[in-house]
């Protein structure tokens, strides 16, 4: 799970595998596979970095088994 923050300051943890696309117009909107739209404070680069780090952690856990 990765952490994102809505414009009102509320923090959420979402499954990055469920993100279909990221829009920046100018607010950053995560479009989920379910069709739900989440407007977040993070910049697209921050979301991408979080996803990459999350996937690295998953890979590291798999290697430890």
N, C-alpha and C positions, 0 to 999 in steps of 0.2 A: 504494500500500500504506500501511496505517496500523499504528502500533506499539501493541501491547497487552501487558500483563504478567499472567502467571498468578499465582495466590496464592503459589506457591513462589518467585516472583521471576524466573522465566524469561521473557524477552522474546520476543515473536513479531511478525512482520509478516504482516498478513492483507489480503486483497482486500476492501475495504468493500462492493463490489457483491455480495458473497456473503453478507452478513448479512441474514437474514430478519427477525429481531426481537431486541430487547434486553429481558431480564427482570431485575427487581431484587427478590429475594425471600430474604433481604436481600443475598446475594451477587449480583453482576452477572454474568449469563450471556448470552453471545452465541449465538444459535441460527442456525447457518449453513444455507444452502439444501440442503447435503448431508445435513442432519440432525445434524451434529456439534454438540456443546455445548462452549463454551469459557467457563470461569469466570475472570473477570479482576478485577484490583485497581481499575481505573479506574471512575469513576462514569459513569452513562449520559450525563450532560451532556458529560463529557470525550470519550467515544467519539463522540458526535454532533458536537462541535466538530472533532475530528480528521477525521471524514468530510467535513464542510463545507470545511475547509481543503484536503483532498486534492482535492476536486472543483474548488475554485477554481484550484489549481495545474494541473490538467488543462486547464481552460478557458484559463488563461493560456498554456500551451504551444501550444494549438491556435491562439490568436490570433497567435502569433509566426511561424507558418509562412507 
